[in-house]
Every structure is written in C-alpha cells, then in structure tokens.
Amino acid sequence: MSAAPENFEATAARLRACRLCRDAPLYGAPLPHEPRPVVQGSATARLLIASQAPGNRAHRSGIPFSDPSGRRLRDWLGLDEAAFYDPRRVAILPMGACFPGLDAKGGDRPPRRECAPTWRADLLAGLPQLDLILVIGQYAQAWHLGPRPGGLTETVARWRTILDASARPRVLPLPHPSWRNNGWLRTNPWFEAELLPVLRAEVARAMEAGAG
C-alpha cells in the first residue's frame, strides 16, 4: 500500500531547505549564489500559476512576481495583490524554484534543470483542489503539456483547443508577462483581444470556487 502524499506545506518546507543546485549540481556549474526557493500555495488552492523561475527581485524579497512582470500578470488575471498572494486560493510554482542567475547578456538564465524532476510531482500532489492551471512560458508548457508542435507562439495560439481538451483542472497557456515580450504582444494582438477575456473569466470562476 503506497503512502499518502505529503501535504503541500511539508513539501514546500523541504524544498526551501534544498541546496542541490548549489552543493551537488546535476547539470552544469553550481548556482552562483545562496538558493532561496520561492513558492506559494496550500491544499485548498484552486488556481495554479506554473511559471519559469523567480527573477532577481523575487529572489531578494522572497515574494513571487514582485516586479513589473507581476503587475502585468495580475492585470491579465484581473486580480489585486491581496487575491494574487492568497495561498489558500492561488499556488505559484516555478519550474525552477530559485533565481537561476544572469547570463552574459544580463538576462535570466533558464530554470535549473535539477528542480522540477526533484520537487514538482510532490508539490503538485499537495494541490488536490486545482480548477485551473496557467502555464507561463516554454518551460512550464513543455512540462505540463508535453511535446508541442512549434514553439511558444503556436502553443499559446492553440489555447482554445488546449482549454477545451483539458478536464479538471483546466489548462491555459500564456506567454511570460516580462517587458521583454512587449514586441510579441504587439505582433500578436489576438492575445489581448481574444484570450485575455476568457482568461479573466476562468480565473474569476476558480477564485470564486476557492472562496467558500
């Protein structure tokens, strides 16, 4: 008989003590700074934001999306800070729980590859009430959606098919809300015109379900 899954808080506490990517990295050089895993959630969360990795500001504050991309994301979702940071209703799980550092051009490195295989299944098992998963960026989309034809643009463009094909929890793919994607948003106006209204309605439905 298999053991019952660990609750989210217990798994998150173990994750916050993890130093694998610094002390025993499986891929490439060690993390160049002290790890500070940044996650949010609880067993009652109905909305999951599956993101990429914390940025430098989130690393310093310990608060996910505590930067301009977070303000844009909250606008996309139609949530204020109080709702967005309510772990009883919203879980935030990046593919890499720690800030991965900067590359030679000053951009964020990809999420550490050790993190998701080590922690993600246990974290997700601690979120049994999910109604909606928002998969932000190519790394989260590859994990949650599997092999996809084309890249991020084609994946997000198929949002209706993905949403309609998913049972509970429902799934919606999104681009990253970073300012680096301003050009993408300009060249893909259908995102704001067609996807955002549905996104806000789905988020509102999940938040209402979790308010009881």
C-alpha positions as CSV (number, residue, x, y, z in Angstrom):
1,M,0.0,0.0,0.0
2,S,1.5,3.3,-1.1
3,A,2.0,6.1,1.4
4,A,-0.4,9.1,1.3
5,P,1.0,12.1,-0.5
6,E,2.7,14.7,1.8
7,N,0.8,17.9,2.3
8,F,1.9,21.0,0.3
9,E,3.3,22.9,3.3
10,A,5.5,20.0,4.3
11,T,6.9,19.5,0.8
12,A,7.4,23.3,0.4
13,A,9.3,23.4,3.7
14,R,11.7,20.7,2.5
15,L,12.1,22.5,-0.8
16,R,13.0,25.7,0.9
17,A,15.9,23.9,2.6
18,C,17.1,22.4,-0.7
19,R,20.6,23.2,-1.8
20,L,21.0,20.6,-4.5
21,C,21.8,23.0,-7.4
22,R,24.5,24.8,-5.3
23,D,26.1,21.9,-3.4
24,A,25.6,18.9,-5.8
25,P,24.5,20.2,-9.2
26,L,23.5,17.6,-11.7
27,Y,23.7,20.0,-14.7
28,G,26.5,22.5,-15.4
29,A,28.1,24.8,-12.9
30,P,26.7,25.3,-9.4
31,L,24.2,28.0,-8.7
32,P,26.3,31.1,-8.1
33,H,24.5,32.4,-5.0
34,E,22.7,31.2,-1.9
35,P,19.5,29.4,-3.0
36,R,16.2,30.9,-2.0
37,P,13.3,28.8,-3.3
38,V,10.2,30.9,-3.8
39,V,6.9,29.1,-3.9
40,Q,3.4,29.7,-2.7
41,G,0.3,27.5,-2.2
42,S,-1.8,25.3,0.1
43,A,-4.0,22.3,-0.2
44,T,-7.1,24.5,-0.8
45,A,-5.6,26.4,-3.8
46,R,-7.9,26.4,-6.9
47,L,-5.6,28.3,-9.2
48,L,-2.0,27.3,-10.1
49,I,0.4,29.7,-11.8
50,A,3.0,27.4,-13.3
51,S,5.8,29.8,-14.1
52,Q,9.5,29.8,-15.2
53,A,11.8,30.8,-12.3
54,P,11.9,33.7,-9.8
55,G,13.7,36.9,-11.0
56,N,16.3,38.8,-9.1
57,R,13.7,41.0,-7.3
58,A,11.7,37.9,-6.2
59,H,14.9,36.3,-5.0
60,R,15.7,39.3,-2.9
61,S,12.2,39.7,-1.5
62,G,11.1,36.1,-1.3
63,I,7.8,37.1,-2.9
64,P,6.9,35.6,-6.3
65,F,6.3,38.1,-9.2
66,S,7.3,41.1,-7.0
67,D,8.4,43.0,-10.1
68,P,6.8,44.7,-13.2
69,S,6.1,41.4,-14.8
70,G,4.0,40.6,-11.7
71,R,2.0,43.8,-12.1
72,R,1.3,42.9,-15.8
73,L,0.4,39.3,-14.8
74,R,-2.1,40.5,-12.2
75,D,-3.7,42.8,-14.7
76,W,-4.0,40.0,-17.2
77,L,-5.7,37.8,-14.5
78,G,-7.9,40.6,-13.1
79,L,-6.6,40.1,-9.6
80,D,-5.4,42.5,-7.0
81,E,-2.4,41.8,-4.8
82,A,-4.4,40.5,-1.9
83,A,-6.1,37.8,-4.0
84,F,-2.9,37.0,-6.0
85,Y,-0.9,36.4,-2.8
86,D,-3.6,34.4,-1.0
87,P,-2.0,30.9,-0.8
88,R,-5.4,29.5,0.2
89,R,-6.6,30.2,-3.3
90,V,-3.5,30.7,-5.5
91,A,-0.5,28.4,-5.8
92,I,2.6,29.7,-7.6
93,L,5.1,27.0,-8.6
94,P,8.0,28.0,-10.9
95,M,9.8,25.2,-12.9
96,G,12.9,26.2,-11.1
97,A,12.2,27.4,-7.5
98,C,15.4,29.6,-7.2
99,F,16.6,32.6,-9.2
100,P,19.0,31.0,-11.7
101,G,21.3,33.9,-12.1
102,L,22.1,36.1,-15.1
103,D,23.6,35.1,-18.5
104,A,26.3,37.1,-20.3
105,K,23.8,39.4,-21.8
106,G,22.2,40.3,-18.5
107,G,19.1,38.2,-19.0
108,D,17.8,35.5,-16.6
109,R,19.2,32.0,-17.1
110,P,16.8,29.1,-17.8
111,P,15.4,27.4,-14.7
112,R,17.7,25.0,-13.0
113,R,17.1,21.5,-14.5
114,E,17.5,19.8,-11.1
115,C,14.5,21.4,-9.6
116,A,11.4,20.1,-11.5
117,P,12.3,16.4,-11.6
118,T,13.2,16.5,-7.9
119,W,10.2,18.5,-6.5
120,R,7.4,19.1,-8.9
121,A,5.4,15.9,-8.6
122,D,5.3,16.1,-4.8
123,L,4.3,19.7,-4.9
124,L,1.5,19.1,-7.4
125,A,0.3,16.1,-5.3
126,G,-0.2,18.5,-2.5
127,L,-2.7,20.6,-4.6
128,P,-5.7,18.3,-4.9
129,Q,-8.3,21.1,-5.4
130,L,-7.0,22.8,-8.5
131,D,-9.5,24.0,-11.0
132,L,-7.2,25.9,-13.4
133,I,-3.5,25.8,-14.3
134,L,-1.9,28.7,-16.1
135,V,1.3,27.5,-17.9
136,I,3.5,30.5,-18.4
137,G,6.4,30.3,-20.9
138,Q,8.0,27.4,-22.8
139,Y,9.5,25.5,-19.8
140,A,6.2,25.2,-17.9
141,Q,4.4,24.4,-21.2
142,A,6.8,21.6,-22.0
143,W,6.3,20.1,-18.6
144,H,2.5,20.4,-18.3
145,L,1.5,19.9,-22.0
146,G,4.2,17.5,-23.2
147,P,5.5,17.6,-26.8
148,R,4.1,20.5,-28.7
149,P,4.2,21.4,-32.4
150,G,6.1,24.7,-32.9
151,G,7.2,27.0,-30.2
152,L,5.6,29.2,-27.6
153,T,3.6,31.3,-30.1
154,E,2.0,28.2,-31.7
155,T,1.2,26.8,-28.3
156,V,-0.5,29.9,-27.0
157,A,-2.3,30.3,-30.3
158,R,-3.9,26.8,-29.7
159,W,-5.2,28.0,-26.3
160,R,-8.9,27.2,-27.2
161,T,-8.0,23.6,-28.1
162,I,-5.9,23.1,-25.0
163,L,-8.6,24.6,-22.7
164,D,-11.4,22.6,-24.3
165,A,-9.3,19.3,-24.2
166,S,-8.4,19.6,-20.5
167,A,-10.5,18.1,-17.8
168,R,-10.4,19.4,-14.3
169,P,-8.0,21.1,-13.7
170,R,-8.4,23.2,-16.9
171,V,-5.2,24.4,-18.6
172,L,-4.4,27.7,-20.4
173,P,-1.0,28.5,-21.9
174,L,0.3,32.1,-21.6
175,P,3.4,34.0,-22.7
176,H,5.6,35.4,-20.0
177,P,4.5,38.8,-18.8
178,S,8.0,40.2,-18.9
179,W,8.6,43.5,-20.7
180,R,10.9,41.6,-23.0
181,N,7.7,40.2,-24.6
182,N,6.3,43.7,-25.5
183,G,7.2,43.0,-29.1
184,W,5.4,39.6,-29.0
185,L,2.3,41.3,-27.6
186,R,2.3,43.9,-30.4
187,T,2.6,41.3,-33.1
188,N,0.0,39.0,-31.6
189,P,-2.9,41.3,-30.8
190,W,-5.3,38.3,-30.7
191,F,-3.8,37.6,-27.2
192,E,-5.3,40.6,-25.6
193,A,-8.4,40.7,-27.8
194,E,-9.4,37.1,-27.6
195,L,-7.5,35.2,-24.9
196,L,-7.5,37.7,-22.1
197,P,-11.3,38.0,-21.6
198,V,-11.5,34.2,-21.4
199,L,-8.5,34.1,-19.1
200,R,-10.1,36.6,-16.7
201,A,-13.4,34.7,-16.7
202,E,-11.7,31.4,-16.0
203,V,-9.6,32.9,-13.2
204,A,-12.7,34.5,-11.6
205,R,-14.5,31.2,-11.7
206,A,-11.6,29.4,-10.0
207,M,-11.2,32.2,-7.4
208,E,-14.9,32.1,-6.6
209,A,-14.8,28.3,-6.1
210,G,-12.0,28.7,-3.7
211,A,-13.6,31.5,-1.7
212,G,-16.1,29.2,0.1
